[in-house]
C-alpha cells in the first residue's frame, strides 16, 4: 500500500492517472525543466507515461514519488520522492519539482523534510543523495539549508537539450545529522 504523508500545509500522496494534467502542467513548463536533466514534455500522453513510470518504480522497489497537494485543494503543485533506491545499500537519491506558481513559499522545504524523515525512519535509508545543476541556486540553497553536505562536482554529468552540464553531488546521512 502506498504511504501517504502529511505536513502542516501539504498532503504527499500517490500519483494517479487523474493527475496527468497536473503532471503535464509542471513537466511541460520550461522553467521547471530548466534544471531537471531532461527535456520538457509536449503531450498529455507523455505525462501519463510519467505517472506509469512513477508507479512502476514503486512496485519494483526502485523508487517512490509522491504528488504534492495543498491540504483541502485538489490538484498537484509538484512531485517529490526517491529514485536510484538501493535497499541493499540503504541509499537513494531525492528529486523534486514544483510548478512556478508555488515557488518561494516554503513548500519544497516542508515536503522534503517530511520525505527525508520518512526515508530514514520507514525505508531504512542511511544515505540520501542529490544531484543538482551548478546553476540551480534555489535547489542548492534548499539542500544546504536542510543539512545536506556538498561532496563535489560531477563533470558533464547531465545531458539536456543537447548540452552537457556539470552538477553538484550532495548527501545527508541518517547517523550524522
Secondary structure as the mmCIF struct_conf table of DSSP 4:
data_model
#
loop_
_struct_conf.conf_type_id
_struct_conf.id
_struct_conf.beg_label_comp_id
_struct_conf.beg_label_asym_id
_struct_conf.beg_label_seq_id
_struct_conf.end_label_comp_id
_struct_conf.end_label_asym_id
_struct_conf.end_label_seq_id
HELX_LH_PP_P HELX_LH_PP_P1 UNK A 2 UNK A 4
STRN STRN1 UNK A 5 UNK A 6
BEND BEND1 UNK A 8 UNK A 9
STRN STRN2 UNK A 10 UNK A 14
HELX_RH_3T_P HELX_RH_3T_P1 UNK A 17 UNK A 19
HELX_RH_AL_P HELX_RH_AL_P1 UNK A 20 UNK A 27
TURN_TY1_P TURN_TY1_P1 UNK A 28 UNK A 28
HELX_RH_AL_P HELX_RH_AL_P2 UNK A 30 UNK A 33
TURN_TY1_P TURN_TY1_P2 UNK A 34 UNK A 36
BEND BEND2 UNK A 37 UNK A 38
HELX_LH_PP_P HELX_LH_PP_P2 UNK A 39 UNK A 41
BEND BEND3 UNK A 43 UNK A 43
HELX_RH_AL_P HELX_RH_AL_P3 UNK A 44 UNK A 59
TURN_TY1_P TURN_TY1_P3 UNK A 60 UNK A 61
BEND BEND4 UNK A 62 UNK A 62
STRN STRN3 UNK A 64 UNK A 70
TURN_TY1_P TURN_TY1_P4 UNK A 71 UNK A 72
BEND BEND5 UNK A 75 UNK A 75
STRN STRN4 UNK A 76 UNK A 86
HELX_RH_3T_P HELX_RH_3T_P2 UNK A 87 UNK A 89
TURN_TY1_P TURN_TY1_P5 UNK A 90 UNK A 90
STRN STRN5 UNK A 91 UNK A 98
HELX_RH_3T_P HELX_RH_3T_P3 UNK A 100 UNK A 102
TURN_TY1_P TURN_TY1_P6 UNK A 103 UNK A 104
BEND BEND6 UNK A 105 UNK A 106
HELX_RH_AL_P HELX_RH_AL_P4 UNK A 107 UNK A 121
TURN_TY1_P TURN_TY1_P7 UNK A 122 UNK A 122
BEND BEND7 UNK A 123 UNK A 123
STRN STRN6 UNK A 127 UNK A 133
TURN_TY1_P TURN_TY1_P8 UNK A 134 UNK A 135
HELX_RH_AL_P HELX_RH_AL_P5 UNK A 137 UNK A 145
TURN_TY1_P TURN_TY1_P9 UNK A 146 UNK A 147
STRN STRN7 UNK A 149 UNK A 160
TURN_TY1_P TURN_TY1_P10 UNK A 161 UNK A 162
STRN STRN8 UNK A 163 UNK A 173
HELX_RH_3T_P HELX_RH_3T_P4 UNK A 174 UNK A 176
#
